[in-house]
Amino acid sequence: MVMDITQSKIVTYMNRAEGMVHIQAKSIILAMGCRERPRGALNIPGFRPAGIFSAGTAQRLVNMEGYMPGREVVILGSGDIGLIMARRMTLEGAHVKVVAEIMPYSGGLKRNIVQCLDDFGIPLRLSHTIVDIRGVDRVEGVTIAQVDEHMKPVPGTEEDYDCDTILLSVGLIPENELSNKINVQMNAVTSGPVVNESLETNVEGVFACGNVLHVHDLVDYVSEEAALAGKNAAKYVLGKFGGQENSAHTVTLEAVDGVRYTVPKTVNVGRMEDTVKVRFRVGNVFKDSYVSVYYDDERVLHRKKIIMAPGEMEDITLDRKKLLGYPDLKKITVKIERE
Ligand SMILES: Cc1cc2nc3c(=O)[nH]c(=O)nc-3n(C[C@H](O)[C@H](O)[C@H](O)COP(=O)(O)OP(=O)(O)OC[C@H]3O[C@@H](n4cnc5c(N)ncnc54)[C@H](O)[C@@H]3O)c2cc1C
């Protein structure tokens, strides 16, 4: 386990065989993943009975350790892990009674809603949250209620469910304690580092990828990003990674009008590969809308999408040849337009 990293790239780790070890790295890739948001962050009233698990813990218990966390299940939050566990628990013989989601849309992939809930007749109650948990030693039941536009429970909408287990799928938090130690600049929206086109952070030679950078729904994108970070870290170590001095110019990416963030945040046109994939998420459900990209004030992309949702990661591709045709470009804006 890595305990510490320093600005001068000294990495301190420990394990049973070697004890505590310090190594002088030339480059570091931050790839610590994320952790699940716990119940404590949620302020649900009630006692602290057994039977409340994060969905990832339940996944580990069922898939790796062969234990069933419970039989009568209510799931709070519709993140992908919660949706996948609704199906998994059902296949293992549990009765998943309901999935309650506080937002008016699911946080998971559409295909997981269809394949993990709809196919098994598990109801998804949007704009609902748990307002009470019954049980002292073990969970005995929950009350869910509808919430208004301020996320406040609406009196009179309460529904009771008897259950022995609650699974929480209420978000993931990037593991950025080590990143903070070396003053890596953070993006308040993703809670991950701000990176350039090479996935390098503001600390030279320190790269980031995967869930520590921004939360991914699919491992395929994580693998792509990891390969890019690895390649660039290797170039850095070999002295083949162009610095700012090699740059034609650096352009900033701005996320506005429905786009919550972009990864990367800047593009060094002199150093970028022939193409750079820019990933982003939208902040709401958009139907029959357009992903638009502006080079300063000129619209250069206007791509229709039938549906976009916060649970699905979107991307656009920047082309180096095209960018070289805009030597004075300062800003690339990514936004959602209705028409
Ligand atoms: C519970 C859960 C279930 C998921 N299920 C799926 C799925 O079924 N399919 C899918 O496509 N995607 C799934 N995902 C999505 C997930 O985004 C990716 O699959 C992928 O695992 C993320 O890769 P990563 O390398 O960024 O992080 P991780 O796979 O989390 O790897 C990070 C690693 O870093 C280690 N680490 C952290 N801090 C330190 C430290 N200080 N020192 C040493 N090591 C450290 C961690 O222990 C961990 O092993 C799931 C995500 C979660 C959280």
The ligand as an SDF file (V2000), in Angstrom:
LIG
                    3D

 53 58  0  0  0  0  0  0  0  0999 V2000
  -18.0250   -1.7990   -6.7560 C   0  0  0  0  0  0  0  0  0  0  0  0
  -17.8030   -1.5450   -8.2300 C   0  0  0  0  0  0  0  0  0  0  0  0
  -18.2360   -2.4830   -9.1570 C   0  0  0  0  0  0  0  0  0  0  0  0
  -18.0330   -2.2830  -10.5280 C   0  0  0  0  0  0  0  0  0  0  0  0
  -18.4520   -3.2330  -11.4090 N   0  0  0  0  0  0  0  0  0  0  0  0
  -18.1970   -3.0790  -12.7350 C   0  0  0  0  0  0  0  0  0  0  0  0
  -18.5430   -4.0820  -13.6800 C   0  0  0  0  0  0  0  0  0  0  0  0
  -19.0950   -5.1090  -13.3070 O   0  0  0  0  0  0  0  0  0  0  0  0
  -18.2520   -3.8770  -15.0030 N   0  0  0  0  0  0  0  0  0  0  0  0
  -17.6290   -2.7540  -15.4400 C   0  0  0  0  0  0  0  0  0  0  0  0
  -17.3600   -2.6020  -16.6600 O   0  0  0  0  0  0  0  0  0  0  0  0
  -17.2980   -1.7710  -14.5590 N   0  0  0  0  0  0  0  0  0  0  0  0
  -17.5650   -1.9120  -13.2330 C   0  0  0  0  0  0  0  0  0  0  0  0
  -17.2340   -0.9320  -12.3430 N   0  0  0  0  0  0  0  0  0  0  0  0
  -16.7170    0.2910  -12.8820 C   0  0  0  0  0  0  0  0  0  0  0  0
  -15.2380    0.5650  -12.6080 C   0  0  0  0  0  0  0  0  0  0  0  0
  -15.2050    1.9060  -12.9730 O   0  0  0  0  0  0  0  0  0  0  0  0
  -14.2100   -0.1740  -13.4540 C   0  0  0  0  0  0  0  0  0  0  0  0
  -14.5880   -1.4760  -13.6820 O   0  0  0  0  0  0  0  0  0  0  0  0
  -12.7330   -0.2260  -12.9380 C   0  0  0  0  0  0  0  0  0  0  0  0
  -12.5740   -1.2000  -11.9550 O   0  0  0  0  0  0  0  0  0  0  0  0
  -12.1110    1.0350  -12.4670 C   0  0  0  0  0  0  0  0  0  0  0  0
  -10.7140    0.8400  -12.5920 O   0  0  0  0  0  0  0  0  0  0  0  0
   -9.6360    1.6300  -11.7820 P   0  0  0  0  0  0  0  0  0  0  0  0
   -8.3270    0.9450  -12.0920 O   0  0  0  0  0  0  0  0  0  0  0  0
   -9.7190    3.0740  -12.0440 O   0  0  0  0  0  0  0  0  0  0  0  0
   -9.9970    1.4400  -10.2470 O   0  0  0  0  0  0  0  0  0  0  0  0
  -10.0130    0.1140   -9.3720 P   0  0  0  0  0  0  0  0  0  0  0  0
  -10.3750   -1.0750  -10.1690 O   0  0  0  0  0  0  0  0  0  0  0  0
  -10.8460    0.4530   -8.1890 O   0  0  0  0  0  0  0  0  0  0  0  0
   -8.4840   -0.0550   -8.9280 O   0  0  0  0  0  0  0  0  0  0  0  0
   -7.8370    0.8370   -8.0430 C   0  0  0  0  0  0  0  0  0  0  0  0
   -6.8630    0.0190   -7.2220 C   0  0  0  0  0  0  0  0  0  0  0  0
   -5.9950    0.8920   -6.5380 O   0  0  0  0  0  0  0  0  0  0  0  0
   -5.7940    0.3640   -5.2370 C   0  0  0  0  0  0  0  0  0  0  0  0
   -5.3480    1.4400   -4.3450 N   0  0  0  0  0  0  0  0  0  0  0  0
   -6.0300    2.5390   -3.9160 C   0  0  0  0  0  0  0  0  0  0  0  0
   -5.2840    3.2840   -3.0970 N   0  0  0  0  0  0  0  0  0  0  0  0
   -4.0840    2.6460   -2.9990 C   0  0  0  0  0  0  0  0  0  0  0  0
   -2.8750    2.9160   -2.2830 C   0  0  0  0  0  0  0  0  0  0  0  0
   -2.7450    3.9870   -1.4890 N   0  0  0  0  0  0  0  0  0  0  0  0
   -1.8600    2.0570   -2.4170 N   0  0  0  0  0  0  0  0  0  0  0  0
   -1.9570    0.9520   -3.2220 C   0  0  0  0  0  0  0  0  0  0  0  0
   -3.0570    0.6440   -3.9010 N   0  0  0  0  0  0  0  0  0  0  0  0
   -4.1040    1.4750   -3.7920 C   0  0  0  0  0  0  0  0  0  0  0  0
   -7.1550   -0.1900   -4.8590 C   0  0  0  0  0  0  0  0  0  0  0  0
   -7.0500   -1.1060   -3.7980 O   0  0  0  0  0  0  0  0  0  0  0  0
   -7.5650   -0.8320   -6.1800 C   0  0  0  0  0  0  0  0  0  0  0  0
   -7.1110   -2.1630   -6.2630 O   0  0  0  0  0  0  0  0  0  0  0  0
  -17.4180   -1.1040  -10.9770 C   0  0  0  0  0  0  0  0  0  0  0  0
  -17.0010   -0.1500  -10.0330 C   0  0  0  0  0  0  0  0  0  0  0  0
  -17.1890   -0.3630   -8.6690 C   0  0  0  0  0  0  0  0  0  0  0  0
  -16.7300    0.6800   -7.6970 C   0  0  0  0  0  0  0  0  0  0  0  0
  1  2  1  0
  2  3  1  0
  2 52  2  0
  3  4  2  0
  4  5  1  0
  4 50  1  0
  5  6  2  0
  6  7  1  0
  6 13  1  0
  7  8  2  0
  7  9  1  0
  9 10  1  0
 10 11  2  0
 10 12  1  0
 12 13  2  0
 13 14  1  0
 14 15  1  0
 14 50  1  0
 15 16  1  0
 16 17  1  0
 16 18  1  0
 18 19  1  0
 18 20  1  0
 20 21  1  0
 20 22  1  0
 22 23  1  0
 23 24  1  0
 24 25  2  0
 24 26  1  0
 24 27  1  0
 27 28  1  0
 28 29  2  0
 28 30  1  0
 28 31  1  0
 31 32  1  0
 32 33  1  0
 33 34  1  0
 33 48  1  0
 34 35  1  0
 35 36  1  0
 35 46  1  0
 36 37  1  0
 36 45  1  0
 37 38  2  0
 38 39  1  0
 39 40  1  0
 39 45  2  0
 40 41  1  0
 40 42  2  0
 42 43  1  0
 43 44  2  0
 44 45  1  0
 46 47  1  0
 46 48  1  0
 48 49  1  0
 50 51  2  0
 51 52  1  0
 52 53  1  0
M  END
$$$$
